[in-house]
């Protein structure tokens, strides 16, 4: 069992809410497909990197898109929230924003920018010997 897989409690809550339209081809196990979808969403990996244990990546992707259009994800979130007595809390990048350099800042360290004004006024295309005077002997 992967760290992204559904627990038995979560599966018991979700299973009755899933659409179950029997078609000609037998369905891939819904729990396995859901675990695959959650793996992609939580890991941030592209669909093509989905491990084989979750079934075909096209099945997981197509079911994710179809269920999004049908509103299945909304119903699932409502059921999970109700099952946990409304104590479900989530934070994602839409609710927390930080500057891109915030991850590298250190506490208590003051950044001091120092500029040597004399260094900025010298032309950089001339060599040091030309700045002092030409040694060629011409007057």
C-alpha positions as CSV (number, residue, x, y, z in Angstrom):
1,X,0.0,0.0,0.0
2,X,1.4,3.4,-1.1
3,X,1.3,6.4,1.1
4,X,-1.1,8.0,-1.4
5,X,-3.6,5.0,-1.4
6,X,-7.0,5.3,0.1
7,X,-7.6,3.8,3.6
8,X,-10.3,1.2,4.1
9,X,-12.4,3.8,5.9
10,X,-12.1,6.3,3.0
11,X,-12.9,3.6,0.5
12,X,-16.1,2.6,2.4
13,X,-17.3,6.3,2.3
14,X,-16.4,6.8,-1.3
15,X,-17.4,3.6,-3.0
16,X,-21.2,4.0,-2.9
17,X,-20.9,7.5,-4.5
18,X,-19.0,6.4,-7.6
19,X,-20.8,6.1,-10.9
20,X,-21.3,2.5,-11.9
21,X,-22.6,2.2,-15.4
22,X,-21.9,-1.3,-16.7
23,X,-20.6,-1.3,-20.2
24,X,-19.4,-4.0,-22.6
25,X,-15.9,-4.0,-21.3
26,X,-15.3,-4.9,-17.7
27,X,-14.2,-1.9,-15.7
28,X,-10.8,-1.6,-14.1
29,X,-11.1,-1.7,-10.3
30,X,-12.3,1.8,-9.2
31,X,-10.2,1.8,-6.0
32,X,-7.1,1.1,-8.0
33,X,-7.9,3.8,-10.5
34,X,-8.7,6.3,-7.7
35,X,-5.4,5.5,-6.0
36,X,-3.6,6.1,-9.3
37,X,-5.4,9.5,-9.7
38,X,-4.5,10.5,-6.2
39,X,-0.9,9.4,-6.8
40,X,-0.6,11.8,-9.8
41,X,-2.3,14.6,-8.0
42,X,-0.4,14.3,-4.7
43,X,3.0,13.6,-6.3
44,X,2.8,16.2,-9.0
45,X,4.1,13.8,-11.5
46,X,2.8,13.7,-15.1
47,X,0.3,11.1,-16.1
48,X,2.9,9.3,-18.2
49,X,4.9,8.5,-15.0
50,X,2.0,6.7,-13.3
51,X,3.2,3.4,-11.9
52,X,1.8,0.3,-13.6
53,X,0.3,-1.0,-10.3
54,X,-2.6,1.6,-10.8
55,X,-3.6,0.3,-14.2
56,X,-3.3,2.0,-17.6
57,X,-2.6,5.7,-17.4
58,X,-5.1,6.5,-20.1
59,X,-7.8,4.8,-18.0
60,X,-6.9,6.9,-14.9
61,X,-6.7,10.1,-16.9
62,X,-9.9,9.5,-18.8
63,X,-11.8,8.6,-15.7
64,X,-10.5,11.7,-13.8
65,X,-11.7,14.0,-16.7
66,X,-15.1,12.3,-17.1
67,X,-15.7,12.4,-13.3
68,X,-14.7,16.1,-13.2
69,X,-17.2,16.9,-15.9
70,X,-20.0,14.8,-14.2
71,X,-19.4,16.5,-10.8
72,X,-18.3,13.3,-9.1
73,X,-15.4,15.0,-7.3
74,X,-17.8,17.5,-5.8
75,X,-20.0,14.7,-4.4
76,X,-16.9,12.8,-3.1
77,X,-15.6,15.9,-1.2
78,X,-19.0,16.5,0.4
79,X,-19.2,12.9,1.5
80,X,-15.6,12.8,2.9
81,X,-16.2,16.1,4.8
82,X,-19.5,14.7,6.2
83,X,-17.8,11.4,7.2
84,X,-15.2,13.3,9.2
85,X,-17.8,15.5,10.9
86,X,-16.6,18.5,9.0
87,X,-13.1,18.3,10.4
88,X,-11.4,18.1,7.0
89,X,-8.9,20.9,6.5
90,X,-6.9,21.5,3.3
91,X,-4.3,23.9,2.2
92,X,-3.1,24.2,-1.3
93,X,-1.3,26.7,-3.4
94,X,-4.5,28.7,-4.1
95,X,-4.8,29.6,-0.4
96,X,-1.2,30.1,0.5
97,X,1.1,32.4,-1.5
98,X,4.7,33.1,-1.0
99,X,7.3,34.9,-3.0
100,X,9.5,32.6,-5.1
101,X,12.5,33.5,-3.1
102,X,10.8,33.0,0.3
103,X,12.1,29.4,0.4
104,X,15.7,30.5,0.5
105,X,15.5,33.3,3.0
106,X,17.2,32.8,6.4
107,X,15.9,34.2,9.6
108,X,17.9,36.9,11.4
109,X,20.3,37.3,8.4
110,X,20.4,40.8,7.0
111,X,21.2,41.2,3.4
112,X,23.5,44.2,2.7
113,X,24.1,45.3,-0.9
114,X,27.4,47.0,-1.4
115,X,28.3,48.9,-4.6
116,X,31.7,50.3,-5.4
117,X,30.9,53.4,-7.3
118,X,34.4,53.8,-8.6
119,X,34.4,50.3,-10.1
120,X,31.2,51.1,-11.9
121,X,32.6,54.3,-13.6
122,X,35.6,52.6,-15.2
123,X,35.3,51.4,-18.8
124,X,35.6,47.7,-18.8
125,X,36.7,47.3,-22.4
126,X,40.2,48.7,-21.9
127,X,43.0,46.7,-20.5
128,X,44.7,47.9,-17.3
129,X,47.9,48.9,-19.2
130,X,45.9,51.3,-21.4
131,X,44.4,53.0,-18.4
132,X,47.8,53.9,-16.9
133,X,49.2,55.1,-20.2
134,X,50.6,53.4,-23.2
135,X,54.1,51.9,-22.9
136,X,54.6,52.1,-26.6
137,X,56.8,55.2,-26.3
138,X,54.6,57.5,-28.5
139,X,54.2,61.0,-27.0
